[in-house]
Amino acid sequence: MKEEFFPYKKLSHHTFGKIKIPSVELTLKATREVKLYAIVDSGAVISLFPRSVCDLLGLKYEAGMKASLISATREEIPVRVHEVRIKIGEIEFSARVGFSELENVPHLLGMLDVFDNVKSTPSTCTTPDHTYRGWKIHLHPTRLRTMNTST
């Protein structure tokens, strides 16, 4: 079973002080590839990125399936859903991803097709100089969705 470790991203917030966010570096693949960071959000139904990422991938935004998401603040977010490849470290799989017209949406790695393929657990990684707190993802190769190439 393949595994990848990612340390928490540490941020300072004016109200909450220091906080740790589960964040991962990943590559989205379609016609082209885009490397970026995303927040791991087990409360998000689907992974979400702005339309500009869709354009960078070489996808036709309008060709995606129309859908709407509801944010934590109950705001409706219209999206177009495309199937792409997601690569996290050496782990790669297919997933449906929502792309929003709104450019100010955060990059989110959500549940749909992602947590079907990987398991996420809190973890630590120790080097001779430091112990890092973060999370580890484990690939379930027998559960991978096959990419629909007919679209």
N, CA, C and O atoms as a DFTB+ gen file, in Angstrom:
604 C
 N C O
     1  1       0.850      -1.181       0.000
     2  2       0.000       0.000       0.000
     3  2       0.894       1.242       0.000
     4  3       1.804       1.360       0.821
     5  1       0.624       2.174      -0.936
     6  2       1.390       3.413      -1.012
     7  2       0.949       4.370       0.080
     8  3      -0.230       4.418       0.431
     9  1       1.902       5.140       0.621
    10  2       1.603       6.136       1.655
    11  2       2.338       7.430       1.348
    12  3       3.430       7.409       0.779
    13  1       1.748       8.543       1.721
    14  2       2.385       9.855       1.617
    15  2       2.101      10.614       2.907
    16  3       0.992      10.538       3.435
    17  1       3.092      11.348       3.425
    18  2       2.932      12.147       4.633
    19  2       2.964      13.628       4.282
    20  3       3.781      14.060       3.469
    21  1       2.070      14.411       4.899
    22  2       2.022      15.853       4.668
    23  2       1.922      16.576       6.000
    24  3       0.975      16.352       6.753
    25  1       2.895      17.450       6.308
    26  2       2.791      18.226       7.555
    27  2       1.656      19.242       7.463
    28  3       1.324      19.724       6.380
    29  1       1.070      19.560       8.612
    30  2       0.028      20.583       8.639
    31  2       0.608      21.925       8.226
    32  3       1.768      22.217       8.516
    33  1      -0.185      22.737       7.554
    34  2       0.191      24.102       7.221
    35  2      -0.165      24.958       8.434
    36  3      -1.311      24.944       8.883
    37  1       0.791      25.692       8.960
    38  2       0.562      26.502      10.147
    39  2       0.248      27.938       9.749
    40  3       0.987      28.562       8.988
    41  1      -0.864      28.453      10.277
    42  2      -1.300      29.815       9.983
    43  2      -1.546      30.562      11.285
    44  3      -1.809      29.954      12.322
    45  1      -1.459      31.866      11.221
    46  2      -1.830      32.708      12.357
    47  2      -3.117      33.425      12.013
    48  3      -3.252      34.003      10.934
    49  1      -4.061      33.384      12.936
    50  2      -5.345      34.023      12.750
    51  2      -5.518      35.097      13.818
    52  3      -5.179      34.869      14.979
    53  1      -6.038      36.262      13.445
    54  2      -6.145      37.377      14.387
    55  2      -7.070      37.068      15.562
    56  3      -6.899      37.650      16.633
    57  1      -8.029      36.186      15.400
    58  2      -8.941      35.832      16.489
    59  2      -8.554      34.521      17.165
    60  3      -8.576      34.425      18.392
    61  1      -8.203      33.518      16.377
    62  2      -7.981      32.172      16.903
    63  2      -6.528      31.854      17.233
    64  3      -6.242      30.803      17.807
    65  1      -5.612      32.743      16.881
    66  2      -4.194      32.476      17.148
    67  2      -3.623      31.526      16.117
    68  3      -4.009      31.559      14.949
    69  1      -2.696      30.670      16.556
    70  2      -2.058      29.719      15.637
    71  2      -2.991      28.543      15.389
    72  3      -3.525      27.942      16.322
    73  1      -3.177      28.227      14.106
    74  2      -4.012      27.091      13.725
    75  2      -3.259      26.227      12.721
    76  3      -2.362      26.697      12.021
    77  1      -3.640      24.960      12.665
    78  2      -3.031      24.021      11.730
    79  2      -4.095      23.566      10.739
    80  3      -5.183      23.141      11.127
    81  1      -3.766      23.662       9.462
    82  2      -4.681      23.311       8.386
    83  2      -4.119      22.103       7.633
    84  3      -2.954      22.116       7.234
    85  1      -4.935      21.052       7.432
    86  2      -4.447      19.944       6.607
    87  2      -4.426      20.378       5.141
    88  3      -5.473      20.612       4.536
    89  1      -3.245      20.479       4.591
    90  2      -3.051      20.957       3.229
    91  2      -2.151      19.970       2.492
    92  3      -1.290      19.335       3.101
    93  1      -2.348      19.844       1.199
    94  2      -1.572      18.895       0.417
    95  2      -1.170      19.519      -0.916
    96  3      -1.939      20.258      -1.529
    97  1       0.037      19.210      -1.346
    98  2       0.465      19.582      -2.689
    99  2       0.006      18.468      -3.624
   100  3       0.244      17.288      -3.366
   101  1      -0.652      18.855      -4.710
   102  2      -1.148      17.855      -5.643
   103  2      -1.018      18.361      -7.068
   104  3      -0.776      19.544      -7.307
   105  1      -1.182      17.449      -8.003
   106  2      -1.194      17.792      -9.420
   107  2      -2.523      17.345     -10.001
   108  3      -2.920      16.189      -9.856
   109  1      -3.206      18.272     -10.658
   110  2      -4.413      17.943     -11.412
   111  2      -3.983      17.716     -12.853
   112  3      -3.168      18.466     -13.391
   113  1      -4.536      16.671     -13.479
   114  2      -4.149      16.331     -14.847
   115  2      -5.377      16.184     -15.734
   116  3      -6.347      15.523     -15.365
   117  1      -5.328      16.794     -16.883
   118  2      -6.328      16.627     -17.937
   119  2      -5.542      16.719     -19.240
   120  3      -4.622      15.930     -19.452
   121  1      -5.885      17.670     -20.126
   122  2      -5.084      17.903     -21.327
   123  2      -3.692      18.395     -20.929
   124  3      -2.685      18.021     -21.529
   125  1      -3.665      19.253     -19.890
   126  2      -2.411      19.748     -19.315
   127  2      -2.414      19.444     -17.823
   128  3      -3.414      18.969     -17.284
   129  1      -1.289      19.719     -17.154
   130  2      -1.149      19.481     -15.716
   131  2      -0.986      20.798     -14.976
   132  3      -0.389      21.743     -15.493
   133  1      -1.526      20.853     -13.748
   134  2      -1.376      22.023     -12.885
   135  2      -1.016      21.530     -11.486
   136  3      -1.731      20.717     -10.899
   137  1       0.089      22.026     -10.967
   138  2       0.512      21.686      -9.613
   139  2       0.057      22.812      -8.685
   140  3       0.269      23.989      -8.975
   141  1      -0.578      22.435      -7.556
   142  2      -1.078      23.444      -6.621
   143  2      -1.251      22.833      -5.237
   144  3      -1.058      21.632      -5.048
   145  1      -1.617      23.672      -4.271
   146  2      -1.931      23.218      -2.923
   147  2      -3.438      23.268      -2.734
   148  3      -4.113      24.138      -3.283
   149  1      -3.968      22.318      -1.943
   150  2      -5.389      22.295      -1.625
   151  2      -5.562      21.971      -0.145
   152  3      -4.756      21.253       0.447
   153  1      -6.621      22.510       0.436
   154  2      -6.988      22.182       1.811
   155  2      -7.739      20.856       1.777
   156  3      -8.651      20.676       0.969
   157  1      -7.361      19.936       2.643
   158  2      -8.067      18.659       2.747
   159  2      -9.308      18.915       3.590
   160  3      -9.206      19.236       4.774
   161  1     -10.483      18.774       2.978
   162  2     -11.742      19.129       3.642
   163  2     -12.705      17.950       3.614
   164  3     -13.427      17.751       2.637
   165  1     -12.710      17.168       4.697
   166  2     -13.586      15.994       4.751
   167  2     -15.057      16.390       4.853
   168  3     -15.931      15.529       4.758
   169  1     -15.345      17.679       5.047
   170  2     -16.725      18.160       5.067
   171  2     -17.202      18.625       3.706
   172  3     -18.381      18.934       3.537
   173  1     -16.304      18.681       2.733
   174  2     -16.674      19.097       1.376
   175  2     -17.105      17.865       0.577
   176  3     -16.396      16.859       0.554
   177  1     -18.244      17.944      -0.066
   178  2     -18.758      16.815      -0.839
   179  2     -17.845      16.514      -2.028
   180  3     -17.571      15.351      -2.324
   181  1     -17.378      17.562      -2.706
   182  2     -16.580      17.396      -3.923
   183  2     -15.382      18.340      -3.863
   184  3     -15.440      19.379      -3.206
   185  1     -14.312      17.984      -4.538
   186  2     -13.154      18.876      -4.634
   187  2     -13.559      20.103      -5.440
   188  3     -14.367      20.013      -6.365
   189  1     -12.994      21.246      -5.081
   190  2     -13.417      22.517      -5.683
   191  2     -12.220      23.384      -6.011
   192  3     -11.293      23.526      -5.214
   193  1     -12.258      23.967      -7.215
   194  2     -11.208      24.875      -7.671
   195  2     -11.857      25.968      -8.522
   196  3     -12.948      25.762      -9.054
   197  1     -11.202      27.130      -8.660
   198  2     -11.768      28.181      -9.513
   199  2     -11.661      27.820     -10.998
   200  3     -10.880      26.953     -11.391
   201  1     -12.461      28.503     -11.800
   202  2     -12.486      28.267     -13.242
   203  2     -11.097      28.433     -13.871
   204  3     -10.767      27.725     -14.822
   205  1     -10.295      29.340     -13.362
   206  2      -8.965      29.561     -13.936
   207  2      -8.138      28.274     -13.942
   208  3      -7.336      28.063     -14.852
   209  1      -8.323      27.419     -12.946
   210  2      -7.608      26.132     -12.912
   211  2      -8.144      25.225     -14.021
   212  3      -7.370      24.521     -14.670
   213  1      -9.447      25.234     -14.241
   214  2     -10.061      24.474     -15.338
   215  2      -9.444      24.899     -16.673
   216  3      -9.083      24.062     -17.500
   217  1      -9.331      26.206     -16.865
   218  2      -8.749      26.742     -18.101
   219  2      -7.287      26.320     -18.245
   220  3      -6.852      25.945     -19.334
   221  1      -6.530      26.383     -17.145
   222  2      -5.122      25.982     -17.192
   223  2      -4.959      24.504     -17.532
   224  3      -3.963      24.114     -18.142
   225  1      -5.927      23.681     -17.142
   226  2      -5.888      22.248     -17.445
   227  2      -6.225      21.958     -18.904
   228  3      -6.058      20.829     -19.367
   229  1      -6.693      22.964     -19.627
   230  2      -7.066      22.779     -21.031
   231  2      -8.458      22.210     -21.212
   232  3      -8.794      21.711     -22.286
   233  1      -9.277      22.282     -20.159
   234  2     -10.654      21.791     -20.247
   235  2     -11.584      22.904     -20.713
   236  3     -11.331      24.081     -20.453
   237  1     -12.651      22.535     -21.394
   238  2     -13.679      23.511     -21.780
   239  2     -14.676      23.589     -20.629
   240  3     -15.440      22.653     -20.392
   241  1     -14.660      24.703     -19.925
   242  2     -15.495      24.886     -18.735
   243  2     -16.949      24.509     -18.995
   244  3     -17.536      23.749     -18.225
   245  1     -17.536      25.029     -20.069
   246  2     -18.953      24.825     -20.378
   247  2     -19.286      23.368     -20.668
   248  3     -20.451      22.981     -20.581
   249  1     -18.288      22.549     -21.013
   250  2     -18.532      21.137     -21.319
   251  2     -18.781      20.303     -20.062
   252  3     -19.248      19.167     -20.148
   253  1     -18.470      20.865     -18.906
   254  2     -18.684      20.133     -17.661
   255  2     -20.152      20.078     -17.277
   256  3     -20.955      20.901     -17.718
   257  1     -20.493      19.099     -16.450
   258  2     -21.863      18.940     -15.976
   259  2     -22.205      20.065     -14.998
   260  3     -21.448      20.336     -14.066
   261  1     -23.367      20.726     -15.219
   262  2     -23.804      21.798     -14.320
   263  2     -24.209      21.221     -12.975
   264  3     -24.880      20.192     -12.896
   265  1     -23.785      21.911     -11.911
   266  2     -24.176      21.524     -10.556
   267  2     -24.078      22.757      -9.671
   268  3     -23.511      23.775     -10.067
   269  1     -24.631      22.658      -8.479
   270  2     -24.532      23.734      -7.490
   271  2     -24.080      23.153      -6.167
   272  3     -24.521      22.073      -5.772
   273  1     -23.216      23.853      -5.492
   274  2     -22.757      23.470      -4.159
   275  2     -23.274      24.503      -3.170
   276  3     -23.528      25.649      -3.539
   277  1     -23.428      24.106      -1.934
   278  2     -23.822      25.029      -0.876
   279  2     -22.648      25.142       0.094
   280  3     -22.181      24.136       0.627
   281  1     -22.173      26.365       0.320
   282  2     -21.035      26.588       1.209
   283  2     -21.468      26.482       2.672
   284  3     -22.656      26.363       2.971
   285  1     -20.495      26.528       3.569
   286  2     -20.777      26.497       5.005
   287  2     -21.611      27.701       5.430
   288  3     -22.315      27.645       6.439
   289  1     -21.534      28.789       4.665
   290  2     -22.329      29.987       4.969
   291  2     -23.659      29.984       4.199
   292  3     -24.349      31.002       4.141
   293  1     -24.006      28.841       3.614
   294  2     -25.245      28.623       2.864
   295  2     -25.309      29.406       1.546
   296  3     -26.390      29.630       1.001
   297  1     -24.169      29.809       1.055
   298  2     -24.097      30.482      -0.239
   299  2     -24.068      29.425      -1.348
   300  3     -23.343      28.435      -1.253
   301  1     -24.859      29.644      -2.389
   302  2     -24.869      28.722      -3.517
   303  2     -23.680      29.027      -4.421
   304  3     -23.428      30.178      -4.778
   305  1     -22.957      27.974      -4.783
   306  2     -21.793      28.114      -5.656
   307  2     -22.041      27.284      -6.907
   308  3     -21.959      26.057      -6.851
   309  1     -22.349      27.935      -8.058
   310  2     -22.533      27.171      -9.299
   311  2     -21.173      26.653      -9.785
   312  3     -20.177      27.376      -9.768
   313  1     -21.154      25.400     -10.212
   314  2     -19.921      24.782     -10.692
   315  2     -20.190      23.998     -11.960
   316  3     -21.335      23.706     -12.303
   317  1     -19.126      23.668     -12.639
   318  2     -19.138      22.705     -13.734
   319  2     -18.223      21.566     -13.284
   320  3     -17.096      21.801     -12.848
   321  1     -18.713      20.341     -13.392
   322  2     -17.976      19.172     -12.915
   323  2     -17.284      18.476     -14.084
   324  3     -17.901      18.157     -15.100
   325  1     -15.987      18.251     -13.907
   326  2     -15.169      17.536     -14.891
   327  2     -14.456      16.392     -14.175
   328  3     -14.179      16.478     -12.979
   329  1     -14.163      15.333     -14.906
   330  2     -13.364      14.245     -14.355
   331  2     -11.907      14.482     -14.748
   332  3     -11.590      14.689     -15.919
   333  1     -11.032      14.446     -13.748
   334  2      -9.603      14.682     -13.958
   335  2      -8.815      13.605     -13.207
   336  3      -9.377      12.836     -12.428
   337  1      -7.540      13.569     -13.453
   338  2      -6.630      12.723     -12.666
   339  2      -6.060      13.606     -11.560
   340  3      -5.734      14.771     -11.790
   341  1      -5.945      13.047     -10.368
   342  2      -5.318      13.743      -9.240
   343  2      -4.111      12.928      -8.816
   344  3      -4.206      11.719      -8.607
   345  1      -2.969      13.604      -8.691
   346  2      -1.746      12.938      -8.239
   347  2      -1.289      13.614      -6.955
   348  3      -1.064      14.824      -6.917
   349  1      -1.158      12.815      -5.908
   350  2      -0.668      13.282      -4.605
   351  2       0.567      12.457      -4.293
   352  3       0.458      11.272      -3.978
   353  1       1.745      13.073      -4.378
   354  2       2.986      12.302      -4.230
   355  2       3.050      11.274      -5.343
   356  3       3.007      11.631      -6.520
   357  1       3.152      10.000      -4.985
   358  2       3.183       8.924      -5.974
   359  2       1.818       8.267      -6.155
   360  3       1.693       7.287      -6.890
   361  1       0.801       8.799      -5.494
   362  2      -0.544       8.238      -5.556
   363  2      -1.347       8.994      -6.613
   364  3      -1.428      10.222      -6.573
   365  1      -1.943       8.259      -7.565
   366  2      -2.713       8.904      -8.635
   367  2      -4.031       8.176      -8.854
   368  3      -4.081       6.947      -8.822
   369  1      -5.100       8.938      -9.078
   370  2      -6.423       8.364      -9.274
   371  2      -7.307       9.357     -10.014
   372  3      -6.954      10.529     -10.143
   373  1      -8.468       8.888     -10.506
   374  2      -9.444       9.731     -11.189
   375  2     -10.450      10.255     -10.184
   376  3     -10.794       9.568      -9.222
   377  1     -10.928      11.486     -10.409
   378  2     -11.941      12.065      -9.519
   379  2     -12.739      13.122     -10.260
   380  3     -12.234      13.798     -11.156
   381  1     -14.006      13.246      -9.860
   382  2     -14.830      14.339     -10.352
   383  2     -14.525      15.563      -9.509
   384  3     -14.451      15.485      -8.283
   385  1     -14.346      16.708     -10.186
   386  2     -13.948      17.951      -9.541
   387  2     -14.868      19.069     -10.004
   388  3     -15.206      19.151     -11.185
   389  1     -15.276      19.932      -9.075
   390  2     -16.089      21.088      -9.411
   391  2     -15.225      22.307      -9.660
   392  3     -14.314      22.599      -8.885
   393  1     -15.508      23.019     -10.740
   394  2     -14.814      24.262     -11.060
   395  2     -15.841      25.385     -11.007
   396  3     -16.890      25.307     -11.646
   397  1     -15.536      26.423     -10.245
   398  2     -16.473      27.522     -10.018
   399  2     -16.118      28.748     -10.840
   400  3     -14.945      29.036     -11.078
   401  1     -17.155      29.469     -11.273
   402  2     -16.954      30.769     -11.926
   403  2     -16.311      31.747     -10.948
   404  3     -15.587      32.653     -11.360
   405  1     -16.572      31.568      -9.658
   406  2     -16.025      32.460      -8.630
   407  2     -14.539      32.178      -8.455
   408  3     -14.150      31.046      -8.168
   409  1     -13.726      33.179      -8.623
   410  2     -12.279      32.990      -8.507
   411  2     -11.802      32.980      -7.052
   412  3     -10.679      32.565      -6.766
   413  1     -12.661      33.442      -6.133
   414  2     -12.214      33.524      -4.741
   415  2     -12.542      32.277      -3.927
   416  3     -12.475      32.317      -2.698
   417  1     -12.895      31.165      -4.585
   418  2     -13.134      29.929      -3.842
   419  2     -11.785      29.320      -3.439
   420  3     -10.810      29.415      -4.186
   421  1     -11.734      28.698      -2.263
   422  2     -10.473      28.049      -1.868
   423  2     -10.265      26.767      -2.671
   424  3     -11.225      26.172      -3.159
   425  1      -9.033      26.355      -2.803
   426  2      -8.723      25.059      -3.408
   427  2      -9.037      24.009      -2.350
   428  3      -8.383      23.962      -1.308
   429  1     -10.037      23.166      -2.613
   430  2     -10.453      22.160      -1.642
   431  2     -10.343      20.761      -2.223
   432  3     -10.753      20.521      -3.358
   433  1      -9.792      19.846      -1.452
   434  2      -9.790      18.433      -1.788
   435  2     -10.919      17.811      -0.968
   436  3     -10.786      17.619       0.241
   437  1     -12.038      17.495      -1.639
   438  2     -13.235      17.010      -0.963
   439  2     -13.360      15.497      -0.998
   440  3     -12.440      14.791      -1.413
   441  1     -14.516      15.009      -0.555
   442  2     -14.748      13.578      -0.346
   443  2     -14.939      12.774      -1.632
   444  3     -14.317      11.725      -1.799
   445  1     -15.799      13.258      -2.550
   446  2     -16.222      12.461      -3.699
   447  2     -15.032      11.973      -4.522
   448  3     -14.214      12.772      -4.978
   449  1     -14.941      10.673      -4.705
   450  2     -13.906       9.999      -5.492
   451  2     -12.512      10.094      -4.890
   452  3     -11.612       9.377      -5.329
   453  1     -12.304      10.952      -3.906
   454  2     -10.990      11.080      -3.273
   455  2     -10.911      10.134      -2.089
   456  3     -10.038       9.267      -2.039
   457  1     -11.816      10.295      -1.139
   458  2     -11.769       9.463       0.054
   459  2     -12.246       8.037      -0.228
   460  3     -12.115       7.161       0.627
   461  1     -12.803       7.798      -1.435
   462  2     -13.068       6.429      -1.877
   463  2     -11.748       5.727      -2.190
   464  3     -11.633       4.510      -2.046
   465  1     -10.757       6.503      -2.617
   466  2      -9.490       5.955      -3.078
   467  2      -8.378       6.019      -2.041
   468  3      -7.444       5.218      -2.079
   469  1      -8.473       6.952      -1.130
   470  2      -7.417       7.100      -0.126
   471  2      -8.031       7.201       1.264
   472  3      -9.176       7.622       1.429
   473  1      -7.250       6.808       2.249
   474  2      -7.643       6.949       3.648
   475  2      -6.700       7.973       4.256
   476  3      -5.493       7.924       4.020
   477  1      -7.235       8.890       5.027
   478  2      -6.442       9.945       5.652
   479  2      -6.438       9.735       7.161
   480  3      -7.491       9.551       7.770
   481  1      -5.250       9.761       7.761
   482  2      -5.148       9.605       9.211
   483  2      -4.156      10.607       9.780
   484  3      -3.140      10.890       9.145
   485  1      -4.432      11.161      10.987
   486  2      -3.443      12.015      11.636
   487  2      -2.174      11.200      11.878
   488  3      -2.238       9.995      12.121
   489  1      -1.040      11.858      11.811
   490  2       0.211      11.123      11.919
   491  2       1.342      12.054      12.357
   492  3       1.180      13.273      12.399
   493  1       2.473      11.464      12.676
   494  2       3.697      12.221      12.922
   495  2       4.806      11.614      12.076
   496  3       4.772      10.432      11.735
   497  1       5.761      12.419      11.754
   498  2       6.929      11.980      11.001
   499  2       8.154      12.498      11.742
   500  3       8.273      13.701      11.974
   501  1       9.052      11.616      12.110
   502  2      10.217      12.014      12.890
   503  2      11.479      11.904      12.057
   504  3      11.738      10.882      11.421
   505  1      12.262      12.981      12.072
   506  2      13.581      12.992      11.445
   507  2      14.587      13.123      12.584
   508  3      14.184      13.349      13.725
   509  1      15.866      12.990      12.312
   510  2      16.838      13.162      13.391
   511  2      16.763      14.543      14.066
   512  3      17.135      14.685      15.231
   513  1      16.280      15.555      13.332
   514  2      16.263      16.916      13.860
   515  2      14.912      17.388      14.383
   516  3      14.863      18.337      15.166
   517  1      13.808      16.749      13.971
   518  2      12.504      17.315      14.304
   519  2      11.397      16.267      14.171
   520  3      11.534      15.296      13.427
   521  1      10.312      16.476      14.893
   522  2       9.101      15.675      14.724
   523  2       8.032      16.565      14.110
   524  3       7.726      17.629      14.647
   525  1       7.470      16.142      13.000
   526  2       6.448      16.893      12.304
   527  2       5.089      16.268      12.576
   528  3       4.944      15.046      12.539
   529  1       4.098      17.101      12.847
   530  2       2.733      16.618      12.981
   531  2       2.017      16.938      11.674
   532  3       2.206      18.003      11.088
   533  1       1.204      16.010      11.237
   534  2       0.480      16.198       9.989
   535  2      -0.486      15.067       9.786
   536  3      -1.128      14.600      10.727
   537  1      -0.585      14.631       8.556
   538  2      -1.478      13.530       8.259
   539  2      -0.877      12.687       7.165
   540  3      -0.036      13.149       6.394
   541  1      -1.313      11.447       7.104
   542  2      -0.794      10.492       6.147
   543  2      -1.962      10.005       5.298
   544  3      -3.056       9.765       5.811
   545  1      -1.726       9.862       4.011
   546  2      -2.749       9.259       3.166
   547  2      -2.247       7.899       2.703
   548  3      -1.059       7.705       2.446
   549  1      -3.183       6.968       2.606
   550  2      -2.894       5.601       2.186
   551  2      -3.764       5.308       0.975
   552  3      -4.968       5.566       0.999
   553  1      -3.175       4.780      -0.066
   554  2      -3.905       4.439      -1.278
   555  2      -4.543       3.060      -1.144
   556  3      -3.907       2.120      -0.667
   557  1      -5.794       2.945      -1.563
   558  2      -6.487       1.669      -1.646
   559  2      -6.566       1.288      -3.121
   560  3      -7.560       1.608      -3.773
   561  1      -5.546       0.611      -3.676
   562  2      -5.515       0.384      -5.125
   563  2      -6.674      -0.449      -5.647
   564  3      -7.043      -0.293      -6.811
   565  1      -7.260      -1.316      -4.854
   566  2      -8.357      -2.141      -5.345
   567  2      -9.659      -1.371      -5.435
   568  3     -10.621      -1.865      -6.023
   569  1      -9.718      -0.163      -4.866
   570  2     -10.944       0.617      -4.854
   571  2     -10.920       1.772      -5.846
   572  3     -11.853       2.575      -5.872
   573  1      -9.888       1.872      -6.654
   574  2      -9.769       2.992      -7.578
   575  2     -10.864       2.968      -8.644
   576  3     -11.169       1.922      -9.216
   577  1     -11.456       4.153      -8.901
   578  2     -12.417       4.299      -9.993
   579  2     -11.633       4.345     -11.294
   580  3     -10.539       4.908     -11.346
   581  1     -12.176       3.769     -12.317
   582  2     -11.544       3.906     -13.624
   583  2     -12.056       5.176     -14.265
   584  3     -13.228       5.526     -14.123
   585  1     -11.191       5.853     -14.961
   586  2     -11.570       7.126     -15.587
   587  2     -12.469       6.863     -16.781
   588  3     -12.165       6.019     -17.623
   589  1     -13.585       7.592     -16.852
   590  2     -14.517       7.487     -17.967
   591  2     -13.931       8.255     -19.142
   592  3     -13.881       9.485     -19.122
   593  1     -13.490       7.537     -20.161
   594  2     -12.841       8.176     -21.301
   595  2     -13.817       8.480     -22.428
   596  3     -13.408       8.947     -23.491
   597  1     -15.093       8.223     -22.209
   598  2     -16.060       8.459     -23.287
   599  2     -16.539       9.906     -23.335
   600  3     -17.255      10.270     -24.268
   601  1     -16.163      10.766     -22.344
   602  2     -16.617      12.158     -22.343
   603  2     -15.603      13.056     -22.974
   604  3     -15.818      14.265     -23.060
